[in-house]
């Protein structure tokens, strides 16, 4: 059975996702020793990828984050096509901003379940409440940042439902009570898991580890290989105070992509 | 980096409580391992269950509540080894963390 990692990278005017994907592909090979396939609309000449699959992704949406004074644009639709596009029997799909700094993901390779995703996230700075619930009904959130699937009827059904949710996103936004813009893969996946499990909430696809998120408003600095310093502010006794912590050999979902680009520019 | 950023960087306190929490998450993830066609979380609970089993083979629940037939001695050795390896590594990092200011 072939196993590999699939990354999606569609550049937007503000962020070079392909550059981040190349850097992360090197991290993946170093820690997981797995081939990496990139799905993109950019021309790739580097040999860092096992395969490059060209696909179009014209739809982009903008998202305004707390603590950031501009709208971040992304092209994140079409994630459901991972099932059809993957060249592997067993695939780990990662967001490019998921920084691989350990071999934690290898536990997914040995996981016998046909579909796994992260269903519990932790905010590294502990400043964002309710990371694991969304919409006005407080539905449990599934994070599409890390997904593992094997070619199977279960995985195919989940991706098919995800496609249906994406194509009828306004309807599901109204039904489940969340904003119809921007499109969020996490919401589509959460709904897909519920529908595919017979309209019930389930944790049966949950990864055996938590997703560690670094907020878009936080700062990340490179200390040395696989060690990062995270700086953030928190209100203590009605006063905003700066804090920091150092994370070593720990995978991170770094949502502050500006800092990720700076790290890549200074280290590669 | 402008003056304000330098000022904030210098003022930033090391967040021991969060660093401890993140470290716990890291080592909890490292306790997960695959064996005997099942997924396991190395730790006192699994070790206790295995020590309660009599005979060479036993059927126990894995991490995802699936019944799995296991060789008790082999799985016990694997889980004890992984648990202690990771606890040792955790202690080393925790001790370093305590020194951070």
Interface residues (C-beta under 8 A of the other chain):
Chain A: X102 X104 X107 X110 X111 X112 X113 X122 X124 X125 X126 X204 X208 X209 X210 X212 X231 X233 X241 X242 X243 X244 X245 X246 X247 X248 X249 X250
Chain B: X8 X9 X11 X12 X13 X14 X15 X17 X18 X19 X21 X22 X25 X26 X28 X29 X30 X32 X33 X34 X37 X38 X39 X41 X63 X64 X66 X93 X100
